[in-house]
Amino acid sequence: MYMKCSSIEDGSHVFKNMMERDCVSWNAIIVGFAQNGYGEEALEIFRKMLACGEKPDHVTMIGVLYACSHAGLVEEGRLYFFSMTKNHSLIPKKDHYYCMVDLLARVSCLNEARNLIKTMPMNPDAVVWGSLLAACKVHGEIEKGKHATEKLLEIKPQNFGPYVLLSNMYVEVGRWGDVVRVRKVMRQ
């Protein structure tokens, strides 16, 4: 409860003084640290969890990957993602892939993010393609952004958001012909 309310100190105090900890309490502290911008601390708690013999579950790994993403810890994120299957017998789910795409996209590893999307064992949805598109805009990667836009429009053809982002990307680099073309498509 404290962690959800951003009361890190109180949440940490309660956790440290618990007589017994289960996977739920470990998850709460890991996810709480991660969501409040304390990625390194979340990973330290995760390492303590493993050292205590507690087995992580899918929620634990979402918290760990989220921590890596928001702390920019690419190598650690890759390591933890691949350790899910190898060390913990957990098959990554859609949310784990989202975290990895977000992590890679934030640090401009856009090719790797796109390749990960293409190899997902489930069909990528608008959330994951939207994450890649937003990162393409941030990093000025127009062609990759165009590809993400096309994928988004295959999934949700009536959504104009991808068109707007792509159009804005063209504006930023002065590709006015492409701006006009995208806006014409939006009006049709």
C-alpha positions in Angstrom: 0.0 0.0 0.0 2.8 2.4 0.9 4.6 1.8 -2.3 1.5 2.4 -4.4 1.2 5.8 -2.7 4.9 6.6 -3.4 5.8 6.3 0.2 9.0 4.5 -0.4 10.5 5.0 3.1 7.4 3.6 4.8 7.0 0.7 2.4 10.7 -0.2 2.8 10.3 0.0 6.6 7.3 -2.4 6.6 9.1 -4.8 4.2 12.3 -4.9 6.3 10.3 -5.6 9.5 8.2 -8.4 8.1 8.7 -11.7 9.9 7.9 -13.8 6.9 8.0 -12.8 3.2 6.3 -14.5 0.4 6.3 -13.9 -3.4 3.5 -11.4 -3.1 5.5 -9.2 -0.6 8.7 -9.5 -2.6 6.7 -8.5 -5.8 5.1 -5.5 -4.0 8.5 -4.1 -3.0 10.2 -4.8 -6.3 7.3 -3.4 -8.4 7.0 -0.5 -6.0 10.6 0.5 -6.3 10.5 0.1 -10.1 7.3 2.2 -10.5 8.7 5.0 -8.3 11.9 5.3 -10.3 14.2 3.3 -8.0 15.3 0.7 -10.6 18.7 -0.1 -9.0 17.0 -0.6 -5.7 14.3 -2.9 -7.2 17.1 -5.0 -8.8 18.9 -5.2 -5.5 15.8 -6.5 -3.8 15.3 -9.0 -6.6 18.8 -10.3 -6.0 18.1 -10.6 -2.3 14.9 -12.5 -3.1 16.8 -15.0 -5.2 19.4 -15.3 -2.5 16.7 -16.1 0.1 15.5 -19.0 -2.2 12.2 -17.4 -3.2 11.3 -18.2 -6.7 10.2 -15.3 -9.0 6.9 -15.4 -10.8 5.6 -13.6 -13.9 4.8 -10.5 -11.8 8.3 -10.4 -10.3 9.8 -10.4 -13.7 7.6 -7.6 -15.0 8.8 -5.5 -12.1 12.4 -6.4 -12.8 12.1 -5.6 -16.5 10.2 -2.4 -15.8 13.0 -1.4 -13.4 15.6 -2.1 -16.0 13.6 -0.1 -18.6 13.2 3.0 -16.5 16.8 2.9 -15.3 18.2 2.4 -18.8 19.8 -0.9 -17.9 19.8 -2.6 -21.2 22.3 -5.4 -20.6 20.7 -6.3 -17.3 17.2 -6.2 -18.9 18.4 -8.6 -21.6 20.0 -10.9 -19.0 16.9 -11.0 -16.9 14.5 -11.5 -19.9 16.5 -14.5 -21.1 16.9 -15.9 -17.6 13.2 -16.2 -17.2 13.1 -19.4 -19.3 16.7 -20.5 -18.7 16.9 -20.1 -14.9 13.3 -19.7 -13.6 11.2 -21.9 -16.0 9.0 -19.0 -16.8 7.8 -18.4 -20.4 7.7 -14.7 -21.2 4.2 -13.4 -21.7 3.0 -10.4 -23.7 3.8 -7.9 -20.8 7.4 -9.1 -20.6 7.8 -8.5 -24.3 6.3 -5.0 -23.9 8.8 -4.2 -21.1 11.7 -5.4 -23.3 10.5 -3.4 -26.4 10.1 -0.4 -24.1 13.6 -0.9 -22.7 15.2 -1.3 -26.1 13.3 1.6 -27.7 14.1 4.0 -24.9 17.8 3.6 -25.5 17.4 3.8 -29.3 18.0 0.0 -30.0 15.1 0.2 -32.4 16.2 -2.5 -34.8 16.5 -4.9 -31.9 13.1 -3.8 -30.5 11.5 -4.4 -33.9 13.2 -7.8 -34.3 11.9 -8.8 -30.8 8.4 -7.8 -31.9 8.7 -9.9 -35.0 9.8 -12.9 -33.0 7.1 -12.7 -30.3 5.3 -16.0 -30.0 2.0 -14.1 -29.8 0.6 -11.6 -32.3 1.9 -8.1 -31.5 -0.8 -5.7 -30.7 -1.3 -1.9 -30.9 0.4 -1.4 -27.5 3.7 -2.8 -28.6 3.7 -1.2 -32.0 2.6 2.1 -30.5 5.6 1.9 -28.1 7.9 1.5 -31.0 6.3 4.3 -32.9 6.6 6.7 -30.0 10.3 5.8 -29.6 10.9 6.3 -33.3 9.5 9.8 -33.0 11.7 10.6 -30.0 14.8 9.3 -31.8 13.9 10.8 -35.2 13.8 7.4 -36.9 11.2 8.2 -39.6 11.5 5.0 -41.7 11.2 2.7 -38.7 8.3 5.0 -37.6 6.6 4.5 -40.9 6.9 0.8 -40.6 5.4 0.9 -37.0 2.6 3.1 -38.3 1.8 0.6 -41.1 1.6 -2.2 -38.5 -0.6 -0.1 -36.2 -3.0 0.6 -39.0 -3.2 -3.0 -39.9 -4.4 -3.7 -36.4 -6.6 -0.5 -35.9 -7.3 1.1 -39.3 -9.7 3.7 -37.8 -7.1 5.1 -35.4 -5.7 8.4 -36.6 -3.1 8.6 -33.8 -0.3 6.8 -35.8 -1.0 9.1 -38.8 -0.6 12.2 -36.5 2.7 11.0 -35.0 4.1 10.1 -38.5 3.0 13.4 -39.9 4.6 15.3 -37.0 7.8 13.3 -37.6 7.8 14.5 -41.2 7.2 18.1 -40.1 10.2 17.9 -37.8 12.5 17.2 -40.7 10.8 19.4 -43.2 9.4 16.6 -45.5 6.4 18.7 -46.4 5.4 16.5 -49.4 5.1 13.5 -47.0 3.1 15.7 -44.5 0.6 16.5 -47.2 0.4 12.9 -48.3 -0.2 11.6 -44.8 -2.8 14.2 -44.1 -4.7 13.4 -47.4 -4.8 9.8 -46.3 -6.3 10.9 -42.9 -9.1 12.8 -44.6 -10.1 9.8 -46.8 
